Amino acid sequence: MVADATEIIQKSTNKTWNFDRVYSPVEDNRSIYADTASSMIESTISGFNATIFAYGQTSSGEFFMIT
């Protein structure tokens, strides 16, 4: 488990990753969308570019098509 706003350092390569927010398995898509993507969708409607990158274990549901 990674806490919010945590920096992870891989000792062997000295690479770092920063996590602004980590969601638990019990959080539903609606709450995650409201917290992350909804403001980006509004921005695209206003003409700005946006990218949503979701990472997770294969077949864990990290892919969702916005149509």
Protein Blocks (a to p, Z undefined) as FASTA:
>chain_A
ZZehiacddfklopacddfbdcdfkbcfklmmmmmmmmmmmmmmnopacdddddddehil
paccdZZ
